[in-house]
Amino acid sequence: MTAVAFYALGSLSVLAGLSMITRRSPLASALSLLTLLAALAGVFLLLEAQFLGIVQILVYAGAIAVLVLFVLMMVDLDAAAVRAQAPRAGSLAAGVVVGAAITAAVLRVVLALPPAPAAPIPADSVGTARSVGAVLLTGPLLYPFEIVSLLLLVAVAGAVALAKRKV
């Protein structure tokens, strides 16, 4: 039963991701993003990482999706102007080239990873608040974590500046 739910949530997340990048409407893309984040939270819950699943729902599906929708409403995109933008032939080719380069880089990194450790990690230390906090706030991810928070702050300030600008 767990495998069926895992594959269903995985398929839903892939479909929502494809829907997110293929929609012309920014609002439809944001709703697809919300569906994707909720499906990933379900995957975390199936993997018995309850803390990560709840954080996924509260932080990403709640706060970040609301922030994206808020920014979209503040910018007030003209729907007719968005529909009128025809995709150029070169943009599709560039997207395929960039996608292939990213896929090749990810495959190179994944194939170069060392084999899994012989000793299994205790199940009670994965996905808990203590283990996530230790990795994010004291481990090697401290600086990237802080950089992402600054980037989000700059993005919100930029959206507010764009919304307040007189056109």
C-alpha positions as MATLAB code, in Angstrom:
seq = 'MTAVAFYALGSLSVLAGLSMITRRSPLASALSLLTLLAALAGVFLLLEAQFLGIVQILVYAGAIAVLVLFVLMMVDLDAAAVRAQAPRAGSLAAGVVVGAAITAAVLRVVLALPPAPAAPIPADSVGTARSVGAVLLTGPLLYPFEIVSLLLLVAVAGAVALAKRKV';
ca = [
       0.000    0.000    0.000;
       2.854    2.364    0.813;
       4.460    1.714   -2.572;
       1.222    2.573   -4.375;
       0.909    5.841   -2.452;
       4.584    6.629   -3.089;
       4.250    6.115   -6.847;
       0.978    8.070   -6.929;
       2.523   11.028   -5.091;
       5.671   10.811   -7.207;
       3.643   10.819  -10.419;
       1.558   13.730   -9.144;
       4.697   15.697   -8.316;
       6.188   15.074  -11.769;
       2.935   16.084  -13.477;
       2.625   19.197  -11.302;
       6.231   20.126  -12.067;
       5.639   19.752  -15.794;
       2.439   21.756  -15.503;
       4.287   24.462  -13.597;
       6.870   25.018  -16.322;
       4.523   24.677  -19.307;
       1.714   27.028  -18.264;
       1.657   30.530  -19.673;
      -0.370   31.969  -16.825;
       1.756   32.811  -13.774;
      -1.210   32.094  -11.519;
      -1.682   28.600  -12.988;
       2.056   27.985  -12.550;
       1.865   29.095   -8.917;
      -1.039   26.723   -8.268;
       0.903   23.899   -9.918;
       3.822   24.773   -7.622;
       1.490   24.496   -4.632;
       0.346   21.053   -5.816;
       3.958   19.973   -6.294;
       4.933   21.080   -2.789;
       1.952   19.301   -1.230;
       2.802   16.075   -3.094;
       6.404   16.289   -1.883;
       5.149   16.728    1.676;
       3.189   13.512    1.219;
       6.355   11.748    0.047;
       8.187   12.973    3.153;
       5.392   11.657    5.355;
       5.518    8.277    3.604;
       9.265    8.144    4.258;
       8.541    8.661    7.981;
      10.173   12.081    8.046;
       7.237   13.732    9.785;
       9.106   16.890   10.720;
      10.204   17.493    7.134;
       6.674   16.821    5.862;
       5.131   19.319    8.263;
       7.823   21.911    7.521;
       7.212   21.344    3.796;
       3.519   22.115    4.289;
       3.956   25.046    6.674;
       6.970   26.771    5.154;
       6.885   25.940    1.470;
       3.257   25.167    0.651;
       2.067   27.783    3.119;
       4.441   30.697    3.308;
       6.394   30.531    0.043;
       3.355   29.811   -2.144;
       1.417   32.636   -0.481;
       4.428   34.897   -1.007;
       4.568   33.980   -4.705;
       0.839   34.642   -5.109;
       1.173   37.920   -3.199;
       3.986   39.065   -5.478;
       1.986   38.073   -8.569;
      -0.966   40.102   -7.370;
       1.228   43.095   -6.538;
       2.964   43.100   -9.914;
      -0.467   42.928  -11.642;
       0.541   41.152  -14.819;
      -1.606   41.932  -17.807;
      -3.095   38.622  -18.956;
      -3.381   39.730  -22.585;
       0.279   40.780  -22.672;
       1.355   37.436  -21.217;
      -0.684   35.515  -23.810;
       0.627   37.690  -26.646;
       4.230   36.705  -25.973;
       4.888   34.022  -28.539;
       7.729   31.627  -27.743;
      10.648   31.974  -30.109;
      12.216   29.004  -31.830;
      15.581   29.793  -30.260;
      14.139   29.735  -26.731;
      13.072   26.111  -27.089;
      16.524   25.120  -28.372;
      18.215   27.068  -25.575;
      15.965   25.401  -23.007;
      16.834   21.950  -24.333;
      20.573   22.738  -24.292;
      20.461   24.145  -20.752;
      18.337   21.214  -19.558;
      20.775   18.721  -21.080;
      23.732   20.509  -19.474;
      22.077   20.483  -16.052;
      21.139   16.816  -16.429;
      24.720   15.927  -17.420;
      26.130   17.849  -14.448;
      23.742   16.158  -12.000;
      24.517   12.721  -13.442;
      28.257   13.388  -13.188;
      27.910   14.323   -9.516;
      25.601   11.404   -8.689;
      27.833    8.864  -10.402;
      30.902   10.222   -8.568;
      29.321    9.800   -5.126;
      30.960    7.264   -2.839;
      29.001    4.132   -1.968;
      26.558    4.256    0.918;
      28.030    3.829    4.412;
      28.077    0.312    5.780;
      26.426    1.232    9.074;
      22.788    2.280    8.678;
      21.711    5.616   10.075;
      19.338    5.214   13.028;
      15.756    5.803   11.920;
      14.985    8.066   14.860;
      17.678   10.579   13.864;
      16.471   11.193   10.307;
      13.928   13.916    9.694;
      13.722   15.095   13.275;
      13.906   18.730   14.304;
      17.226   18.125   16.052;
      18.919   16.532   13.037;
      17.621   19.149   10.601;
      18.676   21.977   12.924;
      22.114   20.457   13.391;
      22.663   20.229    9.633;
      21.297   23.688    8.808;
      22.624   25.745   11.693;
      25.899   24.124   12.725;
      26.921   21.970    9.797;
      28.333   22.654    6.376;
      25.016   24.121    5.167;
      25.092   27.154    7.476;
      26.350   29.645    4.877;
      24.138   28.422    1.998;
      21.153   28.542    4.375;
      21.884   32.155    5.282;
      22.528   33.110    1.648;
      19.135   31.701    0.627;
      17.426   33.716    3.361;
      19.123   36.889    2.110;
      18.128   36.106   -1.483;
      14.503   35.700   -0.417;
      14.641   39.025    1.416;
      16.087   40.772   -1.656;
      13.437   39.137   -3.879;
      10.618   40.452   -1.690;
      12.155   43.934   -1.600;
      12.542   43.873   -5.389;
       8.925   42.799   -5.870;
       7.703   45.601   -3.641;
       9.895   48.104   -5.509;
       8.515   46.891   -8.857;
       4.943   47.072   -7.596;
       5.342   50.608   -6.268;
       7.015   51.866   -9.447;
       4.825   54.178  -11.536;
       4.416   52.899  -15.063;
];
